[in-house]
């Protein structure tokens, strides 16, 4: 597996142009030139599809083609932002906001025919940073894309592009003047830092040689201070991928040893830290013919695998995780066979064990939660997409919890 399954954000339609692989969904990354009218909102009203404490929130789509959300960031239960992409014959950025009552589309800029946002971090209702890619950058593939929200509008912020294709997958901000974004460029890891004025590349190690046959990817990042950041992903050296964890100590990035239990490859897709000595990372690993959930924890000294449930007999993936304390984490993903059905997957950590939490079904063919953000142990929002059986395109999917769900 060359890229983390979390990177299913850019799928088949954009794969040919961007040169990326999508491990989970085969739906086109974006494909419609029809854009939702500015400020268009989903119909307000009672939430639908209740499942324990999780429910589906109506959310608008960018157009008549694909509409998929890749990341979500909440600063309170009534202030959330989600980003992704939409389209039918190209790829356009998609941004949506939650005001405590309904989700609505917020106009976001585009710089090329194939643009998408895959990472997001908000530090207040008026300060958000989103990252992704614009493409293609000539014969080499896409280039990095960064956008910022000032409470009124989204705008493109110049970001550096190393030699070769460059893509940013995740971002973590401590303030409006301190953000760290991670991704991949020319087969190697890519880390960029924002100081409030400019983005700059920060050197990061590659455990595998870069190039077409080897890949080093960072797909998730979490910072708790200016001198403590953790990034996760995977690298490929040979037939199967290995987990990749890198840490920032305020001066340099270094590789932190992490287990790779899967006999058919292991990948970490998302990470959430509540302190420099308490981090949780999630992903999946290959065990026989199927992918299984993978959870690892950092205790300040070492990374170790934490048992996590697999509700489906076939594939189980975790893409994202959000922790509000060392004993309260929520992870989201998808599970089941691609044909005929794949359901959303929500798992929770109570400080002792991970357990599956019932979550609603929206699409009859596929339900996938790519990102999650919790503001308390009982208030989380997850974003992704769903797909119905038969002809059609993926549509945005947003689910939220109220704490009433009982783990099973």
N, C-alpha and C positions, 0 to 999 in steps of 0.2 A: 504494500500500500504506500504509494508515493506521497500522498498528502493526507493530512488528518481528515477523518470523516466529518469533522466539524466544518470543513471547507466545502461542503456540499452547496454552499451559497452560490457558487458559480458552476453551473452544470453543463449538460450536453451542448446546448446551443452556443454557449460562449467558449466551451472547451476547445473547439476547433480554432478559435481566434486567439484565445488567451493562452492556450497550451496548458490548461489545468485539468486535473482529474477530479471527479466527484464520486465519493465513495458510497453515498447513500441514495440520492435521488437522481433520476435520469431525466427529470423535467428540465425544459430549457431554462437557462439562467434568467433570461428576461426576454421577452419578445413581444412587445406591442408598442407601436408609436402613439397609441391613444393614452392620454394622460388624464387623470382625474381633475376635474375643475378645482381651482385653488380653494382650499378650505373645505372641500366636500367632506362631510362626516357620515359615519355609519348611523343608521337609524337608532334613535335613542329608545329606551324601553327596557323591560325586564330582561335579565340575562337568560341565556338558553342553555340547554344541554347540561344540566346539573349532574355532577358526579362527586358525591361527598362534599368536600369544601372547595373543589375546583369547578369553575364554570367558564363557558365560552363567552367572551365579550364581542359584540358585533364590531367589525373593523372594516374600513373601506379598502378598495383595491385601486391600484394605480391606473388600470385600463382594462380592456377586454381580453388581453392575453395573460401572461404570467404575472402574478403579484406575490412576492415572497418576502417575509421579514427574517432578518438574519440575527439581529441583536436588539436588546431592550435594556434601558437604564431608567430606574425610578429614584427620585429623591424624596418622595413621600407617597402615601397611598393614593393621592389625588394628582400627582405630577409624574408622568412617565413619558418617555420618548422611545420610539422603535424605528429602526432603519432597515433597509433592504434594497430591493430593486423590482422593476416591472418592465414589461415590454412584450413585443411579438416579433418584430423584425430588427431588434437591437436590444440595448439594455440601458435603462434610465434609473437614476437614483430614486429611492422612495423613502420619505420620512413621514411619520405619523406621531401625533401627540394625544395624550390622555389628560383631561381636565377634571377628572373625578366623576364625570357623567358619561362622556362618550369619547371615542377615538375619531380623529379627523386627519386628513392629509394636509401636510404643510409643504408648500413648494420648496424644492431643493434643486440646486444647480447641477448642470451636466456639462462636461467639457469634450465629450467624444460620442461616438455612436454606441460604444459599449462601456457603460459606467455602472458601478454597483458599490453599495456600502455594506460592509460585513462586520464592522466593530463599532462600538459606541460606549462613551462614558460621559455622564452628566454629573456635575458637582453642585448644580443649583438649577432652578427652573429657567434661568437665563444664560446658563453656560454649559454647553454640550460640545463634545468633539466626536466626529465620526470619521472612520477611515475605510478604505477599500481599494479599488483599482479603476483605472481608466484605460481604455485600450482600443486597438492594439498599438503598442509603441513601435511601429515598423515591423521588421521581420522578427524581432526579438520577443514580442509579446506585449503584455500590459505594462503600465507604469503606475506608481502609487497615486492615491487620491486621498486628500484630507479636506474635511469641511468642518466649519464651526457654526454654532448657534449662539446668538447674542441676545435672545429673548424676543427678537423681532423677525429675523430672517436667517436663513442658512447662506453661507458664502464659502467659496473655495479658498483654501489656504495653500500656498505653494509648498510642496514637499519634495525632498530630493529623490532622485532615481539613480541608483547605482548602475553600472554597466550591466546590460542584460535586462530581462523582464523583472519587474518589481511589483509586489503586491503586499498590502498591509491587511492583516486579518483581524486584529484586536487592538484595543487601546485601553489604558487605565490612567485616569487623571486624578491628581491630588488637589489641584486648584486650577484656576483659569490659566496659570502660567507654569504648570508642571504636568506634562503628560508623557507617557511612554507608549509607543506603538510598536507592534511586532508583526513579522510576516516572513517573506522569503524573497530572494533576489538571485537570479542566475545560479540556482541550485544550492545557495547558502542561506543561512539565517539572516534576517534583516531586523535591526532595531533602530528606531528613530526617536529622538527626544524633542519635546517642545518646551521652550523657555519663556513663552509669552510673546515672543517676537518672531522666531523662526524655528522651523524643523531642521534637525541635523542628524546625520547618520552616526550611530555609536557602534564601535567595533564589537562584534559578538562571535563567539567560537563556533566552529562547525566540526562535529565529531566525525562526519564522513566527508570525503573529497567532494567538492561541488562539481556541477556539470550534469549532462543529460542522464547519466546512469546512476547518479547519486543525488539524493535530495536531503536538505536540512530545512525543516519548516517549523516555525513558531506560530501556533494558532491561538494561543491564549496568554493573557498577562494580567497580573494583579500587583499593585504597589500599595504599601502601607506607609511608606515614608520616602523621602528623597534618597535614602540610602538602603532601601529594602524593597526590591521588586523581584517577582518570580514569573518566569515565562515557561510555557510548556508547548510541546509539539511532538514531532517524531523525526527520525532520520532513517534513511535507507542505505544500507551498505550490504549488498548481496541480494538475496531473494525477498527478505521480509524486513519490515520496519521495526525500529526499536523506539521506546519512549525517550523523549528528550526533555530535560529540565535544565534551565539556566537561571542563575541568580545574579542580582546586581547588589553590590555592597557600597555603592556611592562613588566608586572609582572605576570598576571594571566588571564585565559580565564573565561568568565562569560556568562550566558545566557541573551540575550536581548529579551524582550517580542516582539512578532510578531503576526500579525493577521493570522487566519486560517479560511477563509470565506467559504470553501467548505463543504457542508453537507455530502460528501462522502470522506472526506480526502483532505488535502492540503500539498503540498511539494514545497520546493524551491530547484532548481537544479544548478543555477549559480549566481554569484555575481560579480559586478565590482564597485570599489570605485575610485573616483577621488580626494577625500580628506577624512579626518576623519569625516567630517560632511555631506558627499554626497556620498551615495551608492545606487545602484540599484540591486535588486535581481529578478530573474524570475523563473517560474516553472509552475505548473498547479494545479488545484483543481477539486474535484468531485462535479458537480452540476447535480443532477438527474442521468440519465444513462450515461452521457458523462463527459469527462475531458475538462476543459476550461483553457485558458491561465491565469496566475497569475503574476502580477507585483507588487512589493512592493518597496518603497523608504525610505531612512533614511535621516533625515534632521539634524542629530546631537543630536536630543532629543528623537525621537520615529520613529518606523516603521509604515507605513501606506500603504494601498492598493491604487494603481493607476489604473484607468480603462484601459483595453487593449482589442483590437478587437479579435473576433473569426470568421475567415472567413468560417470555415466549420460548418455545422449544427450539426455535430457529434463531434469527438474528435479534440482538439487543444492543442498542447504542446509547451512550450518554454524550451529549454535545456541550453542555454548559452546566455551571454550578454557581450558586450564590450562597455565601455563609454570612450570618449576622453575629455568630459567636462560634466558639470551638465546639459547641454542642448543638448547633442549629444550622443545618445546611439543606438546600434543596437543589436537586439535579434534574435536568430534563433531557429528553431525547426521543427515541422511537423504538418500536419493537415489532417483530413479526415478519412474515414473508412479504416480499414486495408484491407478489401476486398470490392471492387476490386482495390481501388487506395488510396494512401496517398501521398500528395504533400509536398514539402519543404515549410517552413514558415519563412518569414523574416518580422520583424517589426522594426520601427524606432521611436525614441523619439526626438522631436524638442524643448524640454523644456516646452511644454504645453500639448501636446497630443501624444499618441502612435497611429501609423497608419500602416497598412499592405503595404509592398512594393512588387511589382511583382517580382517573382523569377522564373528562368527557370525550366523546367521539363526534367529530364534525364531518369529516370526509368519509365516504364509503370505500375509498381505495387506500388513502394514505393520510396520516396525521403526524406531523413532525414538529417538535418544539426545539428550535435552534438556539434560543437564548433565554435566560431567566434572570430576574432581578428581584431581590427581597429587601424590604425595608424593616421587617420584623420577622419573627419566627412564624407568624400567622398571616403575613401579608406579602404575597409574591405575585409577580406577573411574568408570564412566559409568552414568547412570540415565535412564530414559524409559519407554516403553511399547511393546507390540506388539499386533497385532490379527490374528486368523485370518480366512480367507475365510468368507463366509456369515454367518448371524446370530450376534451375539455382541457383547461389549464389550471395549474395550482393557484390557490387563492390565499390571502392572508389569514392567519389563525392567531388569535390572542386568547389566552386563558389566564384566569386569576384565581387566587385562593383566598379564603376568608378564615382559614384555620379550623374549619369544622370537619375536615376529612380525617378518616381513621385509617392509618396504615394497615395493610393486609399482608 
